[in-house]
Amino acid sequence: MSKTYETGHAKNLANFNSLISFCEGYGNAYNPAALALTLNSLQTRASDALNAFEEAKKKQLAFNKAVDERMIAFGPLRSLSQRMLAALAASACSNETLEGAKTINRKIQGRRKSKTTAGATEEPTEGQPDADKPTKNISASQQSYDNLCASFSAFIELLNGQTEYQPNETELQTTSLYSYLDTLKAANKTVIDAYTLWSNTRITRNKVMYAKGTGMVDIAQQVKNYVKSVFGNGSPEYKQVSPLEIKKVPS
């Protein structure tokens, strides 16, 4: 989420608190009949909005942390896949098995096989994330990481079915590979769960801050109208509150 987006919410909160402060300064002259416009109600609304805003930011930070940790977990995957392919090629497996492994490896590398005058080459495949620099675009990125897990799992299953595949290197043995797959799945699930929590808190924040009739935007406008009704359109008091901009930030 962009910094500008979150700054918009913070600015709304700051201006809403400024509005309350001005109203407090009017003393007994500020005496609205509408319960929602009383100082106690405004202060409660400001407190609730701040809590909802901070909770959403907390969940956003947790999501960002999960994304970064997933990046670290997936970081070795491509080079490991290349080593797995090389280890299989060094065994006495069939050409068909090796070609199948190459196909899976291309998916993990984010490449596709193409024909050129020079023969077979590998080219980038659209939609595959860079394991070292994963995008934070939720839908496309999540699908790509799911695909990486699926491809890696298929590669391990292929190796596990080959009696010829018996590397001495511990990290290339299928037991270790299954363990690493579990790590990748766990890191991926943590991102999914963290995004769900962040998304839910954003919904709550938006309801508290911007719900029609009860949110800060509508309440602030009603307060401004009340101040204008008490002190007049050209009054210094109204000129204090009228410039305070409180508007809905796009979700």
KAJO-V742933 format. One record per residue. N is the residue number from 0. SS is DSSP state (h for helix, s for strand, l for the rest). PSI is psi in whole degrees, 0 to 359 (999 if undefined). D_FIRST is the distance of its C-alpha to the first C-alpha in Angstrom with 1 decimal. Layout:
BEGIN
N:SS:PSI:D_FIRST  N:SS:PSI:D_FIRST
END
This chain:
BEGIN
0:l:136:0.0  1:l:155:3.8  2:h:323:6.6  3:h:320:8.5  4:h:309:6.8  5:h:327:7.5  6:h:327:10.7  7:h:317:11.9  8:h:317:12.3  9:h:320:14.0  10:h:319:16.2  11:h:317:17.3  12:h:316:18.3  13:h:316:20.2  14:h:326:21.9  15:h:320:22.9  16:h:326:24.4  17:h:320:26.2  18:h:315:27.6  19:h:317:28.9  20:h:317:30.4  21:h:317:32.3  22:h:322:33.6  23:h:324:34.8  24:h:343:36.7  25:l:351:38.6  26:h:220:40.5  27:h:344:42.7  28:h:336:42.1  29:l:100:38.8  30:l:66:40.1  31:l:148:38.3  32:l:328:39.9  33:l:125:36.7  34:h:323:35.6  35:h:342:31.9  36:h:357:32.5  37:l:158:34.4  38:h:319:33.1  39:h:317:32.9  40:h:319:30.8  41:h:319:28.4  42:h:320:28.1  43:h:318:27.5  44:h:319:24.8  45:h:320:23.1  46:h:316:23.4  47:h:319:22.0  48:h:319:19.0  49:h:317:18.4  50:h:317:18.9  51:h:321:16.5  52:h:313:13.7  53:h:325:14.6  54:h:320:14.9  55:h:320:11.4  56:h:323:10.2  57:h:316:12.9  58:h:328:12.0  59:h:317:8.4  60:h:321:10.4  61:h:321:12.9  62:h:313:10.8  63:h:321:9.8  64:h:318:13.5  65:h:321:14.7  66:h:316:13.0  67:h:320:14.7  68:h:326:17.9  69:h:320:18.0  70:h:316:17.8  71:h:317:20.8  72:h:318:22.6  73:h:349:22.5  74:l:313:23.3  75:l:356:27.1  76:h:313:27.2  77:h:316:28.2  78:h:324:30.8  79:h:318:32.1  80:h:321:32.5  81:h:320:34.5  82:h:321:36.7  83:h:317:37.3  84:h:317:38.4  85:h:320:40.7  86:h:321:42.2  87:h:319:42.9  88:h:332:44.4  89:l:348:46.6  90:l:183:48.0  91:l:39:50.6  92:l:165:48.3  93:l:161:49.1  94:h:324:47.7  95:h:317:46.2  96:h:317:44.3  97:h:321:43.1  98:h:321:41.9  99:h:320:40.0  100:h:321:38.3  101:h:321:37.5  102:h:315:35.8  103:h:318:33.6  104:h:322:32.8  105:h:323:31.8  106:h:319:29.2  107:h:322:27.8  108:h:346:28.0  109:l:36:26.1  110:s:159:29.3  111:s:155:31.9  112:s:133:35.6  113:s:160:37.0  114:s:132:40.5  115:s:176:41.5  116:l:338:44.9  117:l:358:44.5  118:s:199:43.8  119:s:134:40.9  120:s:169:37.6  121:s:131:34.1  122:s:156:31.2  123:s:141:27.4  124:l:128:26.4  125:l:142:23.4  126:l:351:20.7  127:l:129:21.5  128:l:151:18.8  129:s:119:20.0  130:l:338:20.7  131:l:338:20.2  132:s:70:16.9  133:l:140:15.1  134:l:154:12.2  135:l:11:9.1  136:l:121:9.7  137:h:304:10.9  138:h:307:14.2  139:h:317:15.6  140:h:316:14.8  141:h:317:16.1  142:h:320:19.2  143:h:319:19.8  144:h:324:19.9  145:h:318:22.1  146:h:321:24.3  147:h:316:24.6  148:h:317:25.8  149:h:318:28.2  150:h:318:29.6  151:h:320:30.1  152:h:318:31.8  153:h:323:34.0  154:h:316:34.9  155:h:317:36.0  156:h:321:38.0  157:h:314:39.7  158:h:321:40.7  159:h:336:41.8  160:l:1:44.3  161:l:111:45.9  162:l:338:48.8  163:l:341:48.9  164:l:98:45.5  165:l:65:46.5  166:l:147:44.7  167:l:336:45.8  168:l:121:42.3  169:h:318:40.8  170:h:345:37.2  171:h:354:38.4  172:l:148:40.3  173:h:328:39.0  174:h:316:38.8  175:h:322:36.4  176:h:319:34.4  177:h:321:34.1  178:h:318:33.0  179:h:322:30.2  180:h:318:29.2  181:h:321:28.9  182:h:317:26.6  183:h:316:24.3  184:h:319:24.4  185:h:318:23.7  186:h:321:20.7  187:h:317:19.3  188:h:325:20.1  189:h:320:18.4  190:h:316:15.1  191:h:312:16.0  192:h:321:17.1  193:h:323:14.2  194:h:321:11.8  195:h:314:14.5  196:h:317:14.7  197:h:315:11.0  198:h:318:11.4  199:h:320:14.7  200:h:331:13.8  201:h:320:11.3  202:h:314:14.3  203:h:314:16.6  204:h:314:14.7  205:h:325:14.7  206:h:316:18.4  207:h:319:19.4  208:h:330:17.9  209:h:9:18.5  210:l:139:21.1  211:l:128:23.8  212:l:328:26.8  213:l:351:25.6  214:l:174:22.1  215:h:325:21.8  216:h:307:21.9  217:h:319:25.2  218:h:318:26.7  219:h:319:26.1  220:h:322:27.9  221:h:321:30.7  222:h:315:31.1  223:h:318:31.3  224:h:322:33.9  225:h:316:35.9  226:h:320:36.0  227:h:323:37.2  228:h:330:39.8  229:h:315:41.1  230:h:344:41.2  231:l:157:41.2  232:l:324:39.1  233:l:11:40.3  234:l:153:40.2  235:h:326:38.6  236:h:314:36.9  237:h:326:35.2  238:h:338:34.3  239:h:314:32.5  240:h:332:30.2  241:h:325:29.9  242:l:348:27.6  243:l:111:25.0  244:l:121:22.1  245:l:108:20.2  246:l:156:18.4  247:l:135:16.2  248:l:128:12.5  249:l:139:11.7  250:l:999:10.1
END
